[in-house]
Each structure stands twice: as C-alpha cells, then as structure tokens.
Amino acid sequence: MQTQAYTRYERARIIGARALQISMGAPLLVTTPRIDPLEIAIEEYNANVIPITVKRK
C-alpha cells in the first residue's frame, strides 16, 4: 500500500528500476497483454504492487 506521495523523480526511479528487472526476466506482478517492460512497470506502479520503497532522511 502506498502510504506516501512520491515525487516525480522517485516515481521515475521506481518505474525505471522495475522496468529493468522485468527486462532481465523478473516475474510480472500483474496480468497484462503488454510486452514493453516500461509499460508493464507503469501498469504495476498504477496497480500499487511494486515492492520497492523509498527511504528518506
């Protein structure tokens, strides 16, 4: 569950990191007909299922 609002930079970093994982063969967290890793990562982000968090000081 997303408990904090991410900045656009944090959002870009999360989606980019997840897209790289998908392109390297990581299992998908959503069922989708899409093939492009970036589009899949965006869909996963919007579904709030990406297990990546941001630590702030």
C-alpha positions in Angstrom: 0.0 0.0 0.0 1.3 3.4 -1.0 1.4 5.4 2.3 3.4 8.4 0.9 3.2 10.5 -2.1 6.3 10.0 -4.3 8.0 12.9 -6.1 8.2 12.7 -9.8 11.9 11.7 -9.5 11.2 8.9 -7.1 8.3 7.7 -9.3 10.7 7.7 -12.3 13.3 5.8 -10.4 10.9 3.2 -9.1 9.4 2.6 -12.5 12.8 2.5 -14.2 14.2 0.1 -11.7 11.2 -2.2 -12.1 11.3 -2.0 -15.9 15.0 -3.1 -15.8 14.0 -6.0 -13.5 11.3 -7.1 -16.0 13.6 -6.8 -18.9 16.1 -9.1 -17.1 13.4 -11.8 -16.7 11.7 -11.0 -13.3 8.2 -12.4 -12.9 5.4 -10.0 -13.7 3.2 -8.8 -10.8 0.1 -8.1 -13.0 -1.6 -9.9 -15.8 -1.2 -7.9 -18.9 -1.1 -8.3 -22.7 1.7 -5.7 -23.0 5.2 -6.7 -24.0 7.2 -3.5 -23.3 8.9 -3.6 -19.9 8.3 0.1 -19.3 4.6 -0.1 -20.0 4.3 -3.1 -17.7 6.3 -1.3 -14.9 3.9 1.7 -15.2 0.9 -0.6 -15.0 2.4 -2.3 -11.9 3.0 1.1 -10.4 -0.5 2.2 -11.0 -1.8 -1.1 -9.5 0.4 -0.3 -6.5 2.0 -3.8 -6.4 5.7 -2.9 -6.9 7.6 -4.0 -3.7 10.1 -1.1 -3.8 10.1 1.6 -1.2 11.9 4.9 -0.8 13.9 5.8 2.3 14.2 9.5 3.1 16.4 11.1 5.7 
